[in-house]
Amino acid sequence: MRTLLKNGRILDPSINMDEIGSILMEDDQIIAVGADIDGSDCEEIYDCSGLWIAPGLVDLHVHLREPGEEHKETITTGTQSAAAGGYTTICCMPNTNPPLDKPELIDYILDRAASPEAGGVFVAPVGALTVGLMNERLSDLHALKKAGIVAASDEGAPIQDAALMTQAMELCVQFDLPIMAHCDETSLSANGCMNDGATNAMLGLKGMPRSAEEIMVMRNCLLSLHTGCQLHVLRVTTWGAVEMIRQAKYLGAPVTCEICPQNFILTDDMVGDFDPRFKTTPPLRTTVDIDILLQALADGTIDCIASDHSPHAAYEVDVPFEEAPFGMVGLESTLGLTLTHVTHKGILTPLETIRKLSTAPAKLLGLDAGTLQPGGTPVAQICVIDPDLDWTFDVSRTFSKGKNTPFNEVRLKGKGVLTFCGGEIYRDAQFNPDRYETFDLD
């Protein structure tokens, strides 16, 4: 079958393409991209006038919770949520129950993601850096890579022992595996539940100081510089952390980092009502941090935007703030939040926005994603975006099992309305049906 997306603004950061044109697909493959494409023999035509046609989004930081915590999320509900958010490739974190430290668990993830009931997006597993995420001995990283992991991580259990992290980096260099690091000096942050500052002092809550993040960012960057291991810093939140990453890059360390929407929108004073939906790790910081983080996003120090999608069951969140789990859902809100608070405010151009959400994260881990070029991905991975669509994020209508988010009922501008991963896997209810035509060529 031949499908044409016509008259859209094509944004492909992989070749710095920003122009009005069309994309022709045949049998789930992109076969032509450009201004003058004949679609007379196409069975399906989508009029994308006024819309952006971009590579499918890539999320480096997603918690699918399966195996072991299916009451929070499953691979099926998580991938469906990803498709609705415009994502065609997501990386699932290893801190499941049991952690992803064995090849058979990686096989399980890949098989479940490929099942017919799943959301149709590619799932790239991230392996546990240590056995059981216990930080005692390294996992069999060679076997995990052969099974299909794209990186290794200490997510959820940050490695405190510098010697063990050095050993991990030296081994990952041999296997060409990036390390995705959870940067937290737990001797400083233990038992904390929000940023250490004026607000937590007023509320009587134990704080998590910025130094806990910054010390570990500095240590891991130095180890990356000394070992040559590719290091990706998960969710930076402080101006100090981003300045250390900037210096590490200047010195030649192979270091990258990500930011999540909550950390460039929300501040710690929003915890004033003891609302557990604002509880994240690292915690929400200050307006000064946000200002400098946004500058770093614009100048390229921060490489990409991730969701840190962290679903929890309702009964787990409906508890006192100190007892609530960390994290919030984000797969279906990240694009809208980024467009509203970054792109439409002129901090990033449309092309750079797509770079941070798709092309850059794909490049960081060597994923077959992030481009619209014919043959650039195994199947067509496309996200069609209405940049001016005004909508309200309603968590009750999302695919994810988790409903824990402070962004519920927030007005946003810009949304993914069509997602293709091979064929069409998601069409938003607000996509104008008059744009879509089907022709019977018989």
ZADOLUM-595730 format. One line per field, with one value per residue (C-alpha): x, y negated, z. Coordinates in nm, 2 decimals, m for minus. Layout:
! ZADOLUM-595730
xx: c(X_...)
yy: c(Y_...)
zz: c(Z_...)
This chain:
! ZADOLUM-595730
xx: c(0.00_0.12_0.05_0.12_0.16_0.13_0.18_0.34_0.63_0.90_1.14_1.43_1.72_1.93_1.99_1.88_1.57_1.30_1.07_0.72_0.68_0.55_0.65_0.56_0.55_0.51_0.47_0.56_0.88_0.96_1.05_1.05_1.08_1.05_0.85_0.73_0.60_0.33_0.07_m0.19_m0.16_m0.17_m0.44_m0.42_m0.35_m0.32_m0.33_m0.08_m0.12_m0.03_0.12_0.47_0.60_0.88_1.07_0.90_1.00_1.26_1.24_1.56_1.40_1.08_0.97_0.74_0.73_0.70_0.80_0.69_0.49_0.21_m0.03_0.16_0.21_0.26_0.46_0.12_m0.02_0.32_0.38_0.02_0.08_0.41_0.23_m0.03_0.25_0.42_0.70_0.80_1.11_1.14_1.41_1.29_1.48_1.61_1.47_1.19_1.12_1.33_1.58_1.68_2.01_1.97_1.94_1.61_1.45_1.57_1.41_1.09_1.08_1.14_0.88_0.62_0.69_0.65_0.31_0.00_m0.17_0.13_0.14_0.34_0.65_1.00_1.13_1.50_1.59_1.85_2.03_2.10_2.46_2.49_2.33_2.00_2.09_2.25_2.58_2.79_2.91_2.86_2.60_2.71_2.71_2.84_2.55_2.31_2.43_2.40_2.04_1.97_2.03_2.13_2.29_2.35_2.23_2.22_1.88_1.70_2.01_2.30_2.64_2.82_3.15_3.38_3.59_3.29_3.18_3.53_3.53_3.18_3.30_3.61_3.40_3.14_3.42_3.51_3.15_3.08_2.79_2.69_2.62_2.31_2.38_2.15_2.35_2.28_2.51_2.28_2.46_2.34_1.99_1.88_1.53_1.48_1.16_1.21_1.47_1.67_1.59_1.35_1.04_1.12_1.24_0.90_0.71_0.92_1.02_1.37_1.55_1.76_2.05_2.16_2.51_2.39_2.33_2.63_2.89_2.79_2.76_3.12_3.25_3.09_3.20_3.56_3.55_3.41_3.70_3.96_3.81_3.66_3.33_3.02_2.82_2.46_2.35_1.98_1.76_1.98_1.81_2.06_2.26_2.57_2.53_2.48_2.79_3.00_2.87_2.96_3.31_3.34_3.24_3.50_3.77_3.67_3.47_3.21_2.93_2.56_2.26_1.89_1.62_1.26_0.97_0.89_1.24_1.21_0.86_0.79_0.97_1.00_0.76_0.48_0.51_0.34_0.02_0.20_0.07_0.25_0.22_0.50_0.74_1.02_1.38_1.60_1.35_1.20_1.45_1.43_1.35_1.73_1.79_1.52_1.66_2.01_1.88_1.68_1.99_2.18_1.91_1.92_2.30_2.33_2.48_2.17_2.14_1.79_1.45_1.31_0.99_1.12_0.77_0.72_0.37_0.23_m0.10_m0.34_m0.34_0.04_0.02_m0.28_m0.07_0.12_0.39_0.68_0.55_0.46_0.68_0.89_0.79_0.52_0.38_0.50_0.47_0.16_0.24_0.61_0.56_0.28_0.47_0.79_0.61_0.42_0.70_1.00_0.92_0.64_0.85_1.13_1.38_1.42_1.33_1.09_1.38_1.59_1.28_1.26_1.63_1.60_1.30_1.40_1.73_1.97_1.85_1.85_2.21_2.32_2.24_2.29_1.92_1.75_1.53_1.53_1.53_1.29_1.54_1.45_1.62_1.72_1.50_1.38_1.02_0.88_0.88_0.69_0.51_0.27_0.23_m0.03_0.19_m0.11_m0.36_m0.50_m0.59_m0.62_m0.42_m0.67_m0.50_m0.82_m0.81_m0.46_m0.35_m0.11_m0.22_m0.05_m0.24_0.01_0.10_0.08_m0.01_m0.36_m0.61_m0.33_m0.39_m0.12_m0.05_0.08_0.01_0.11_m0.20_m0.07_0.20_0.34_0.57_0.54_0.17_m0.05_m0.05_m0.22_m0.46_m0.57_m0.94_m0.87_m0.71_m0.93_m1.10_m1.13_m0.75_m0.77_m0.87_m0.89_m0.92_m1.05_m0.82_m1.03)
yy: c(0.00_m0.35_m0.63_m1.00_m1.27_m1.59_m1.97_m1.94_m2.12_m1.85_m1.88_m1.63_m1.73_m1.44_m1.64_m1.99_m1.98_m2.24_m2.28_m2.23_m1.90_m1.55_m1.20_m0.89_m0.55_m0.21_0.11_m0.06_m0.21_m0.58_m0.58_m0.95_m1.29_m1.62_m1.90_m1.74_m1.39_m1.24_m1.08_m1.00_m0.62_m0.63_m0.45_m0.68_m1.05_m1.27_m1.64_m1.78_m2.15_m2.36_m2.05_m1.94_m1.60_m1.49_m1.17_m0.96_m1.08_m0.88_m0.87_m0.75_m0.73_m0.53_m0.30_m0.03_0.15_0.49_0.75_0.74_0.43_0.47_0.29_m0.03_0.02_0.30_0.31_0.30_0.00_m0.18_m0.13_m0.24_m0.55_m0.61_m0.59_m0.84_m1.07_m1.07_m0.82_m0.54_m0.43_m0.42_m0.29_m0.10_m0.13_0.17_0.12_0.36_0.65_0.85_0.60_0.65_0.82_1.15_1.22_1.41_1.09_0.89_1.15_1.12_0.75_0.77_1.04_0.86_0.53_0.71_0.87_0.77_0.61_0.38_0.02_0.09_m0.12_0.01_0.09_0.07_0.23_0.08_0.35_0.34_0.23_0.45_0.79_0.72_0.35_0.43_0.25_0.54_0.70_0.62_0.79_1.01_0.71_0.90_1.15_0.86_0.68_1.00_1.02_0.67_0.40_0.06_m0.07_0.02_m0.18_m0.21_m0.38_m0.36_m0.24_m0.49_m0.33_m0.50_m0.31_m0.49_m0.19_0.02_m0.25_m0.27_0.10_0.07_m0.20_m0.01_0.29_0.09_m0.06_0.29_0.38_0.03_m0.02_m0.36_m0.40_m0.59_m0.72_m0.81_m1.08_m1.09_m1.09_m0.90_m0.98_m1.34_m1.27_m0.97_m1.00_m1.33_m1.40_m1.74_m2.01_m2.13_m2.50_m2.75_m2.56_m2.23_m2.41_m2.59_m2.27_m2.06_m1.81_m1.66_m1.80_m1.65_m1.90_m2.00_m1.89_m1.53_m1.55_m1.77_m1.56_m1.24_m1.42_m1.55_m1.21_m1.03_m1.29_m1.26_m0.88_m0.91_m1.14_m0.90_m0.58_m0.70_m0.55_m0.71_m0.85_m0.98_m1.17_m1.11_m1.41_m1.70_m1.95_m2.20_m2.47_m2.33_m1.99_m2.13_m2.35_m2.05_m1.86_m2.17_m2.16_m1.78_m1.82_m2.10_m1.87_m1.60_m1.36_m1.16_m1.29_m1.37_m1.45_m1.49_m1.71_m1.63_m1.87_m1.89_m2.02_m2.31_m2.40_m2.33_m2.46_m2.34_m2.60_m2.42_m2.14_m2.38_m2.19_m1.86_m1.72_m1.39_m1.44_m1.70_m1.45_m1.35_m1.24_m1.44_m1.69_m2.00_m2.29_m2.67_m2.93_m3.01_m2.65_m2.65_m2.97_m2.83_m2.48_m2.64_m2.83_m2.51_m2.34_m2.62_m2.62_m2.24_m2.16_m1.96_m1.71_m1.58_m1.59_m1.27_m1.20_m0.99_m0.83_m0.69_m0.55_m0.44_m0.30_m0.55_m0.39_m0.43_m0.80_m0.88_m0.89_m1.16_m1.34_m1.18_m0.83_m0.87_m0.72_m0.95_m1.02_m1.11_m0.99_m1.18_m0.99_m1.16_m1.51_m1.56_m1.68_m1.93_m2.06_m2.11_m2.29_m2.51_m2.60_m2.59_m2.61_m2.86_m3.08_m3.09_m2.90_m2.63_m2.65_m2.38_m2.20_m2.21_m2.09_m1.78_m1.73_m1.72_m1.49_m1.25_m1.28_m1.35_m1.07_m0.82_m0.92_m0.90_m0.53_m0.44_m0.36_m0.31_m0.61_m0.99_m1.04_m1.06_m0.96_m0.67_m0.36_m0.54_m0.32_0.04_m0.09_m0.44_m0.62_m0.94_m1.18_m1.44_m1.73_m2.01_m2.29_m2.52_m2.28_m2.41_m2.12_m2.02_m1.73_m1.49_m1.21_m1.02_m0.97_m0.85_m0.49_m0.46_m0.29_m0.56_m0.88_m1.05_m1.39_m1.75_m1.85_m1.71_m1.96_m2.19_m2.38_m2.31_m2.43_m2.17_m1.80_m1.49_m1.39_m1.10_m0.84_m0.59_m0.31_m0.11_m0.17_m0.41_m0.32_m0.62_m0.89_m1.16_m1.22_m1.59_m1.52_m1.68_m1.39_m1.62_m1.60_m1.23_m1.07_m0.71_m0.61_m0.28_m0.23_0.06)
zz: c(0.00_m0.08_0.16_0.11_0.38_0.18_0.23_0.57_0.72_0.71_1.01_0.98_1.20_1.07_0.75_0.89_0.67_0.73_0.43_0.31_0.13_0.13_0.24_0.04_0.21_0.05_0.24_0.57_0.43_0.35_m0.02_m0.10_0.08_m0.10_m0.24_m0.56_m0.51_m0.72_m0.50_m0.77_m0.72_m0.34_m0.15_0.15_0.15_0.46_0.41_0.66_0.57_0.88_1.05_1.11_0.98_1.20_1.28_1.54_1.89_2.09_2.47_2.65_2.99_3.04_3.33_3.19_3.53_3.38_3.49_3.85_3.90_3.64_3.88_3.79_3.42_3.16_2.84_2.65_2.83_2.83_2.46_2.38_2.58_2.39_2.06_2.17_2.28_1.93_2.03_1.80_2.01_2.39_2.62_2.92_3.25_3.43_3.78_3.74_3.98_3.92_3.76_3.40_3.47_3.28_2.90_2.95_3.10_2.79_2.57_2.76_2.72_2.35_2.30_2.49_2.30_1.97_2.06_1.86_2.17_2.24_2.11_1.80_1.91_1.94_2.29_2.35_2.69_2.92_3.13_3.50_3.56_3.87_3.95_4.11_4.11_4.45_4.36_4.47_4.14_3.78_3.56_3.26_3.03_2.74_2.75_2.81_2.50_2.29_2.41_2.29_2.55_2.42_2.74_3.10_3.40_3.78_3.76_4.09_4.27_4.20_4.24_4.54_4.51_4.27_4.22_4.11_3.87_3.73_3.67_3.51_3.28_3.18_3.10_2.90_2.69_2.58_2.49_2.34_2.59_2.71_3.08_3.18_3.53_3.81_3.98_4.35_4.65_4.88_5.20_5.15_5.01_5.21_5.35_5.17_4.98_4.81_4.74_5.03_5.06_5.21_5.12_5.28_5.59_5.61_5.55_5.79_5.53_5.50_5.20_4.92_4.86_4.52_4.62_4.62_4.25_4.17_4.35_4.16_3.83_3.88_3.99_3.69_3.44_3.57_3.54_3.19_3.10_3.24_3.10_2.78_2.86_2.70_2.99_2.97_3.28_3.36_3.43_3.53_3.76_3.90_3.74_3.91_3.75_3.40_3.44_3.53_3.23_3.01_3.15_3.10_2.74_2.70_2.83_2.58_2.80_2.60_2.82_2.73_2.94_2.94_3.10_3.18_3.14_3.52_3.57_3.33_3.44_3.80_4.12_4.47_4.61_4.43_4.70_4.94_4.95_5.02_4.69_4.62_4.25_4.27_4.43_4.20_4.21_4.17_4.32_4.17_4.22_4.18_3.92_3.90_3.81_3.55_3.39_3.35_3.25_2.97_2.85_2.85_2.65_2.39_2.36_2.33_2.66_2.74_2.46_2.47_2.64_2.81_3.00_3.29_3.27_3.62_3.67_4.01_4.12_4.26_4.61_4.62_4.56_4.78_5.09_5.29_5.09_5.28_5.22_4.85_4.57_4.35_3.99_3.75_3.42_3.11_2.78_2.66_2.80_2.72_2.36_2.45_2.75_2.55_2.27_2.51_2.75_2.52_2.15_2.15_2.39_2.13_2.34_2.07_1.70_1.57_1.41_1.73_1.93_1.72_1.75_2.13_2.12_1.84_1.64_1.93_2.16_1.87_1.79_2.15_2.17_1.81_1.76_1.43_1.46_1.45_1.07_0.78_0.52_0.30_0.43_0.75_0.98_0.95_0.90_0.87_1.20_1.18_1.41_1.27_1.50_1.51_1.67_1.73_1.87_2.20_2.42_2.78_2.92_3.08_3.26_3.29_2.91_2.88_2.80_3.09_3.40_3.60_3.66_3.88_3.73_3.84_3.48_3.48_3.33_3.22_2.90_2.63_2.28_2.04_2.01_1.82_1.61_1.40_1.48_1.23_1.32_0.99_0.95_1.14_1.51_1.66_1.53_1.78_1.81_1.74_1.40_1.15_0.95_0.65_0.61_0.55_0.22_0.12_m0.25_m0.39_m0.69_m0.81)
